[in-house]
Amino acid sequence: MKQKPRDEAGHFLGLVPLLFFLVVYISSGVVFNNFDAMPLLVAMILATILALALNPHERLNEKLAVFYKGAGQDTMILMIVIFMLAGAFYYVTKSMHAVDTVTMLGLRFLPKNFIIPGVFVLGCLISFAMGTSMGTVAALMPIAAQIGQMAHISLPLLAGVVVSGAMFGDDLSLISASAIISAQTQSVSIFAKFKTNAIMVLPAFILTTLLLAFVPVGTFSLGMYKAVQWLNLLPYVLVIVLSFMNLNVLIVLTLGIISAVLIGLFHGDFTFIQSLSLIHKGILSMADVSFISIIVGGLAALMEHMGGIQWLLQRITKHAHSSIGGKFAIAFLILLLDVITTNNTVSVMIAGPIAKKLGHNYHISPSYTASILDIYSCVGQGLIPYGAQLLMASSLVGISAASIVPYSWYCMLLFVISSLFLLSPYSPKENQLRI
């Protein structure tokens, strides 16, 4: 395939497929009062067809080659494998009653008015340990759903709480891919980024915890529970401990599945053949979100190929005329890229070099720039209804992804508080350190 010379100014035409998707998806949800009326996968496919139809002077085979490359990029395939393992982990742990055991402990030991903030804090701890929001949602969402059913708590609310906790660790964890890349692109130590990031995140964490404590909880009885089977907790403990050891998330989830299968066989919850069937069902439960991710990856590559992303970058960065303007340009840039790519790691990769130039030009601390990149990418990821985290949470408990958005309180508060930081004279000072 011949490579076309890139137009540095980009082309608005490259953004048309994204705008088409947003109009189709949002309008159908508003008209029918149901955002499931237009399936995300179908809307994405229609936008992709439009992208392939645009620019008729280019051969279809060349455009398809761009789509294939974007759909099959390493980060996309990794995400899909995580989806598959997360689905399998959920189905097996549910069948061997690990979810019931953790639910029982949560309801038994957490004060009644701290159950919801307790789920949030637990999500923060797990995501910080694992360094991945996807693994956190997979492990905690089933538990939260069980608690919700027992205590009569809204499932969309609990899903928002789980996603909020998951995005906390995705942003702040020392082993999170987006955190590492944001630090690397700014040539700053991950620990320097962590310290700056923590200062900006802490107020949002405290406020979210306090607000969740005031959410009313329905009456529930603990008398229905049997004795705690402590062995059932091993898959979750194993996942957390191995994550702290900085093991690859694929290895962690695989070992979690194996431990859950062995415990289920030991307790007689299922046979070996039945466990294989459970793993298969878990993988298939993530088919929709996996297909959406593939289409989104290819569509994003097409939009970049047509100059849409470059056009967007040029329009955003030319309006930064001061330190505050530079900081908001970085935040706005990463938010828009996350809306387009639905992948905070990929968004940071794209925005990182431009953010570094803006940081240098407007004397913004490297750790501050890295924190802005990671924070706002996670804010976007926790609020878009077609993002992987909300899609996984909704698919695990059978609710609409759009219904979760109003309850992603932490991400909303993080956006507001971080924006106040950007307006303030706060700016950490440190030497640039390479990782």
C-alpha positions as CSV (number, residue, x, y, z in Angstrom):
1,M,0.0,0.0,0.0
2,K,1.4,3.4,-0.9
3,Q,1.8,5.8,1.9
4,K,0.2,9.2,1.3
5,P,2.1,12.3,2.5
6,R,0.5,13.5,5.7
7,D,-1.2,16.9,5.7
8,E,0.0,18.5,9.0
9,A,-3.2,20.6,9.2
10,G,-5.4,17.5,9.0
11,H,-8.9,17.4,7.6
12,F,-12.3,17.9,9.2
13,L,-13.6,15.1,7.0
14,G,-11.8,12.6,9.1
15,L,-14.0,13.5,12.1
16,V,-17.3,13.0,10.2
17,P,-17.6,9.3,11.1
18,L,-17.3,10.1,14.8
19,L,-19.9,12.9,14.6
20,F,-22.2,10.6,12.6
21,F,-21.9,7.9,15.3
22,L,-22.6,10.3,18.1
23,V,-25.6,11.8,16.3
24,V,-27.1,8.3,15.5
25,Y,-26.5,6.9,19.0
26,I,-27.6,9.9,21.0
27,S,-30.6,10.8,18.9
28,S,-31.9,7.2,18.9
29,G,-31.6,7.1,22.7
30,V,-33.4,10.4,23.1
31,V,-36.2,9.7,20.5
32,F,-36.9,6.2,21.9
33,N,-36.1,7.1,25.5
34,N,-33.8,4.1,25.6
35,F,-30.1,4.1,24.7
36,D,-30.3,0.4,23.9
37,A,-32.6,1.1,21.0
38,M,-29.6,1.5,18.8
39,P,-27.1,-1.2,19.6
40,L,-23.6,0.3,20.0
41,L,-22.1,-2.3,17.7
42,V,-24.5,-1.5,14.9
43,A,-23.9,2.2,15.3
44,M,-20.2,1.7,15.2
45,I,-20.5,-0.5,12.1
46,L,-22.6,2.2,10.3
47,A,-20.0,4.8,11.2
48,T,-17.2,2.5,9.8
49,I,-19.1,2.0,6.6
50,L,-19.4,5.8,6.2
51,A,-15.7,6.2,6.9
52,L,-14.9,3.7,4.2
53,A,-17.2,5.4,1.8
54,L,-15.6,8.8,2.3
55,N,-12.6,9.9,0.1
56,P,-13.6,7.9,-3.0
57,H,-10.3,8.7,-4.7
58,E,-8.6,6.2,-2.4
59,R,-8.9,2.5,-3.2
60,L,-11.2,0.5,-0.9
61,N,-8.5,-2.1,-0.3
62,E,-6.1,0.6,1.0
63,K,-8.7,1.9,3.5
64,L,-9.5,-1.6,4.6
65,A,-5.8,-2.2,5.3
66,V,-5.8,0.8,7.6
67,F,-8.9,-0.5,9.3
68,Y,-7.4,-4.0,9.8
69,K,-4.3,-2.5,11.3
70,G,-6.2,-0.4,13.8
71,A,-8.6,-3.2,14.7
72,G,-5.7,-5.6,15.3
73,Q,-3.2,-3.4,17.2
74,D,-1.5,-4.9,20.2
75,T,-3.4,-2.9,22.8
76,M,-6.7,-3.8,21.3
77,I,-6.0,-7.5,21.2
78,L,-4.7,-7.3,24.8
79,M,-7.9,-5.7,25.9
80,I,-10.0,-8.3,24.2
81,V,-8.0,-11.1,25.9
82,I,-8.6,-9.4,29.2
83,F,-12.3,-9.3,28.4
84,M,-12.3,-13.0,27.7
85,L,-10.4,-13.9,30.9
86,A,-12.5,-11.4,33.0
87,G,-15.7,-13.1,31.7
88,A,-14.4,-16.5,32.5
89,F,-13.2,-15.4,36.0
90,Y,-16.6,-14.0,36.7
91,Y,-18.6,-17.1,35.7
92,V,-16.3,-19.5,37.5
93,T,-16.1,-17.5,40.7
94,K,-19.8,-17.0,40.7
95,S,-20.5,-20.8,40.3
96,M,-18.1,-21.7,43.1
97,H,-19.8,-19.2,45.4
98,A,-16.9,-16.8,45.8
99,V,-19.2,-13.9,45.0
100,D,-21.6,-15.0,47.7
101,T,-18.8,-15.3,50.3
102,V,-17.5,-11.8,49.7
103,T,-21.0,-10.4,49.6
104,M,-21.7,-12.0,53.0
105,L,-18.6,-10.6,54.5
106,G,-19.3,-7.2,53.1
107,L,-22.8,-7.1,54.5
108,R,-21.8,-8.6,57.8
109,F,-18.8,-6.4,58.7
110,L,-19.5,-3.1,57.0
111,P,-21.7,-0.7,58.9
112,K,-25.1,-0.3,57.2
113,N,-24.5,3.3,56.2
114,F,-21.0,2.5,54.9
115,I,-21.9,-0.3,52.5
116,I,-21.9,1.8,49.4
117,P,-18.8,3.9,50.2
118,G,-17.2,0.6,51.3
119,V,-17.7,-0.9,47.8
120,F,-16.1,2.3,46.4
121,V,-13.0,2.1,48.7
122,L,-12.7,-1.6,48.0
123,G,-12.7,-0.8,44.3
124,C,-10.0,1.8,44.8
125,L,-7.8,-0.7,46.7
126,I,-8.3,-3.5,44.1
127,S,-7.6,-1.2,41.1
128,F,-4.6,0.4,42.7
129,A,-3.2,-3.1,43.4
130,M,-4.1,-4.6,40.0
131,G,-3.3,-1.5,37.9
132,T,-6.2,-2.2,35.6
133,S,-9.7,-0.9,35.7
134,M,-11.0,-3.8,33.6
135,G,-9.8,-6.5,36.0
136,T,-11.3,-4.5,38.9
137,V,-14.7,-4.2,37.2
138,A,-14.6,-8.0,36.5
139,A,-13.8,-8.9,40.1
140,L,-16.0,-6.4,42.0
141,M,-19.1,-5.8,39.8
142,P,-20.6,-9.3,40.5
143,I,-20.0,-8.7,44.3
144,A,-21.6,-5.3,44.2
145,A,-24.6,-6.6,42.2
146,Q,-25.2,-9.3,44.9
147,I,-24.9,-6.7,47.6
148,G,-27.4,-4.5,45.7
149,Q,-29.9,-7.3,45.4
150,M,-29.7,-8.1,49.1
151,A,-29.7,-4.5,50.4
152,H,-32.1,-3.1,47.7
153,I,-29.6,-0.7,46.2
154,S,-29.9,0.5,42.6
155,L,-27.7,-1.5,40.2
156,P,-26.8,1.5,38.1
157,L,-25.7,3.3,41.2
158,L,-23.5,0.4,42.3
159,A,-22.1,0.0,38.8
160,G,-21.2,3.7,38.9
161,V,-19.5,3.2,42.2
162,V,-17.5,0.2,40.9
163,V,-16.5,2.0,37.8
164,S,-15.4,5.0,39.9
165,G,-13.3,2.9,42.1
166,A,-11.8,1.1,39.0
167,M,-10.8,4.5,37.4
168,F,-9.2,5.6,40.7
169,G,-6.6,2.9,40.4
170,D,-6.3,3.1,36.6
171,D,-5.1,6.7,37.1
172,L,-3.1,6.4,40.3
173,S,-1.6,2.9,40.3
174,L,2.2,2.6,39.8
175,I,1.6,-0.4,37.5
176,S,-1.2,1.0,35.4
177,A,-0.4,1.2,31.7
178,S,-1.8,4.6,31.3
179,A,0.1,5.9,34.3
180,I,3.4,4.5,33.1
181,I,2.9,5.8,29.5
182,S,1.9,9.3,30.8
183,A,5.1,9.5,32.9
184,Q,7.3,8.1,30.1
185,T,6.0,10.5,27.4
186,Q,6.8,13.4,29.8
187,S,10.2,12.0,30.8
188,V,9.4,12.1,34.5
189,S,9.6,9.4,37.2
190,I,6.5,7.4,37.8
191,F,6.9,8.2,41.5
192,A,7.0,11.9,40.8
193,K,3.9,11.6,38.7
194,F,2.2,9.6,41.5
195,K,2.9,12.3,44.2
196,T,1.5,15.1,42.0
197,N,-1.4,12.9,40.9
198,A,-2.3,11.9,44.5
199,I,-2.6,15.5,45.6
200,M,-5.2,16.2,42.8
201,V,-7.0,12.9,43.4
202,L,-7.3,12.9,47.2
203,P,-10.0,15.6,47.5
204,A,-12.2,13.8,44.9
205,F,-11.7,10.5,46.7
206,I,-12.7,12.0,50.1
207,L,-15.8,13.8,48.7
208,T,-17.0,10.8,46.9
209,T,-16.7,8.6,50.0
210,L,-18.6,11.2,52.1
211,L,-21.4,11.6,49.5
212,L,-21.9,7.9,49.1
213,A,-22.3,7.5,52.9
214,F,-25.5,9.6,52.7
215,V,-27.1,7.4,50.0
216,P,-30.1,5.6,51.7
217,V,-29.8,1.8,52.0
218,G,-32.8,-0.5,52.1
219,T,-33.4,-3.0,55.0
220,F,-31.8,-6.4,54.7
221,S,-31.4,-9.4,56.9
222,L,-28.1,-11.2,57.7
223,G,-29.9,-14.3,59.1
224,M,-30.2,-15.9,55.6
225,Y,-26.4,-16.4,55.3
226,K,-24.7,-19.6,56.0
227,A,-21.2,-20.0,57.6
228,V,-18.4,-18.3,55.7
229,Q,-16.4,-20.5,53.4
230,W,-13.1,-18.7,53.8
231,L,-11.4,-20.9,51.1
232,N,-13.8,-19.3,48.5
233,L,-12.0,-16.0,49.0
234,L,-8.7,-17.4,47.6
235,P,-9.2,-16.4,44.0
236,Y,-9.7,-12.8,44.9
237,V,-6.9,-12.8,47.4
238,L,-4.6,-14.4,44.9
239,V,-5.5,-11.8,42.2
240,I,-4.8,-8.9,44.6
241,V,-1.5,-10.4,46.0
242,L,-0.1,-11.3,42.6
243,S,-1.0,-7.8,41.3
244,F,1.0,-6.3,44.1
245,M,3.9,-8.4,42.9
246,N,3.6,-6.6,39.6
247,L,2.7,-9.8,37.6
248,N,1.2,-9.5,34.2
249,V,-2.6,-9.0,34.4
250,L,-3.2,-12.0,32.0
251,I,-1.2,-14.3,34.3
252,V,-3.0,-12.9,37.3
253,L,-6.5,-13.6,35.8
254,T,-5.5,-17.0,34.5
255,L,-4.2,-18.1,37.9
256,G,-7.4,-16.7,39.5
257,I,-9.5,-18.8,37.1
258,I,-7.4,-21.9,37.9
259,S,-7.7,-21.4,41.6
260,A,-11.5,-20.9,41.3
261,V,-11.9,-24.1,39.3
262,L,-9.8,-26.1,41.8
263,I,-11.8,-24.8,44.7
264,G,-15.1,-25.4,42.9
265,L,-14.0,-29.0,42.2
266,F,-13.0,-29.5,45.8
267,H,-16.4,-28.3,47.1
268,G,-18.3,-30.3,44.4
269,D,-19.8,-27.1,43.0
270,F,-19.2,-28.5,39.4
271,T,-17.4,-31.2,37.5
272,F,-14.3,-30.6,35.5
273,I,-16.3,-30.7,32.2
274,Q,-18.8,-28.2,33.7
275,S,-16.0,-25.9,34.7
276,L,-14.8,-25.8,31.0
277,S,-18.4,-25.0,30.0
278,L,-18.5,-22.1,32.5
279,I,-15.2,-20.7,31.2
280,H,-16.7,-20.9,27.7
281,K,-19.9,-19.1,28.7
282,G,-17.8,-16.5,30.4
283,I,-15.8,-15.8,27.3
284,L,-18.9,-15.7,25.1
285,S,-20.5,-13.2,27.6
286,M,-17.8,-10.7,26.5
287,A,-18.4,-11.2,22.8
288,D,-20.4,-8.0,22.3
289,V,-17.9,-5.7,24.0
290,S,-15.0,-7.4,22.2
291,F,-16.6,-6.8,18.8
292,I,-17.2,-3.2,19.7
293,S,-13.6,-2.8,20.7
294,I,-12.4,-4.2,17.4
295,I,-14.6,-1.9,15.3
296,V,-13.7,1.1,17.4
297,G,-10.0,0.4,17.0
298,G,-10.4,0.2,13.2
299,L,-12.6,3.2,13.0
300,A,-10.1,5.3,15.0
301,A,-7.3,4.3,12.7
302,L,-9.4,5.3,9.7
303,M,-10.2,8.7,11.2
304,E,-6.5,9.3,11.9
305,H,-5.6,8.1,8.4
306,M,-8.1,10.7,6.9
307,G,-6.6,13.5,9.1
308,G,-9.4,13.9,11.5
309,I,-7.3,13.5,14.7
310,Q,-4.6,15.8,13.3
311,W,-7.2,18.4,12.4
312,L,-8.5,18.2,16.0
313,L,-5.0,18.5,17.5
314,Q,-4.2,21.6,15.4
315,R,-7.5,23.3,16.5
316,I,-7.0,22.6,20.2
317,T,-3.3,23.5,20.6
318,K,-3.4,26.8,18.6
319,H,-5.6,28.4,21.4
320,A,-3.1,27.8,24.2
321,H,-1.5,31.2,25.0
322,S,-0.6,30.9,28.7
323,S,0.2,28.4,31.4
324,I,-3.5,28.0,32.3
325,G,-4.4,27.8,28.6
326,G,-1.7,25.2,28.0
327,K,-3.0,23.1,30.9
328,F,-6.6,23.2,29.7
329,A,-5.5,22.5,26.1
330,I,-3.8,19.3,27.4
331,A,-6.9,18.3,29.4
332,F,-9.3,19.1,26.5
333,L,-7.1,17.2,24.0
334,I,-6.9,14.1,26.1
335,L,-10.7,14.1,26.8
336,L,-11.5,14.4,23.1
337,L,-9.1,11.7,22.1
338,D,-10.6,9.4,24.7
339,V,-14.1,10.0,23.4
340,I,-12.7,9.1,19.9
341,T,-10.6,6.1,20.8
342,T,-12.5,4.9,23.9
343,N,-9.1,3.8,25.1
344,N,-7.3,5.9,27.7
345,T,-3.9,4.2,27.2
346,V,-4.0,4.9,23.4
347,S,-5.2,8.4,24.0
348,V,-2.2,9.1,26.3
349,M,0.1,7.7,23.6
350,I,-1.3,10.0,21.0
351,A,-1.5,13.1,23.2
352,G,1.8,12.6,25.1
353,P,4.3,14.2,22.6
354,I,2.0,17.2,22.0
355,A,1.4,17.6,25.8
356,K,5.2,17.6,26.3
357,K,5.7,20.4,23.9
358,L,2.9,22.4,25.5
359,G,4.4,21.7,28.9
360,H,7.8,22.9,27.8
361,N,6.5,26.0,26.1
362,Y,4.3,27.1,29.0
363,H,6.6,26.0,31.8
364,I,4.2,23.3,33.2
365,S,5.9,20.8,35.5
366,P,6.4,17.4,33.7
367,S,4.8,15.5,36.6
368,Y,1.8,17.9,36.4
369,T,1.5,17.3,32.6
370,A,1.7,13.6,33.1
371,S,-1.0,13.8,35.8
372,I,-3.3,15.9,33.6
373,L,-3.0,13.3,30.9
374,D,-3.8,10.4,33.1
375,I,-6.5,12.1,35.2
376,Y,-8.6,13.4,32.3
377,S,-8.2,10.3,30.2
378,C,-9.6,8.3,33.1
379,V,-12.4,10.9,33.7
380,G,-13.4,10.4,30.1
381,Q,-13.2,6.6,30.2
382,G,-15.4,6.5,33.3
383,L,-18.1,8.7,31.7
384,I,-18.5,7.6,28.1
385,P,-21.3,4.9,27.8
386,Y,-19.5,3.1,25.0
387,G,-16.2,2.8,26.9
388,A,-14.9,-0.6,27.8
389,Q,-15.3,-0.2,31.6
390,L,-19.0,0.8,31.5
391,L,-19.7,-1.7,28.8
392,M,-18.2,-4.5,30.9
393,A,-20.0,-3.4,34.1
394,S,-23.3,-3.2,32.2
395,S,-22.9,-6.6,30.5
396,L,-22.0,-8.3,33.8
397,V,-25.3,-7.3,35.5
398,G,-27.6,-6.8,32.5
399,I,-28.2,-3.1,32.6
400,S,-27.7,-0.2,30.1
401,A,-24.3,1.3,30.0
402,A,-25.9,4.8,29.7
403,S,-27.8,4.2,33.0
404,I,-24.4,4.0,34.8
405,V,-23.1,7.4,33.7
406,P,-25.2,9.6,36.1
407,Y,-23.7,7.6,39.0
408,S,-20.0,7.8,38.1
409,W,-19.7,10.5,40.8
410,Y,-16.0,10.1,41.4
411,C,-15.1,10.8,37.8
412,M,-17.4,13.9,37.8
413,L,-15.9,15.2,41.0
414,L,-12.4,14.5,39.8
415,F,-13.1,16.5,36.7
416,V,-14.4,19.5,38.7
417,I,-11.6,19.4,41.3
418,S,-8.8,18.8,38.7
419,S,-10.1,21.8,36.7
420,L,-9.9,24.0,39.8
421,F,-6.3,22.8,40.2
422,L,-5.6,23.9,36.6
423,L,-7.0,27.3,37.3
424,S,-4.9,27.7,40.5
425,P,-1.2,28.6,40.6
426,Y,-0.4,25.2,42.0
427,S,2.5,23.6,40.1
428,P,4.9,21.1,41.5
429,K,8.6,21.6,40.9
430,E,11.0,18.8,40.1
431,N,13.7,17.9,37.8
432,Q,12.9,15.7,34.8
433,L,13.8,12.1,35.4
434,R,13.8,9.4,32.9
435,I,12.1,6.1,33.9
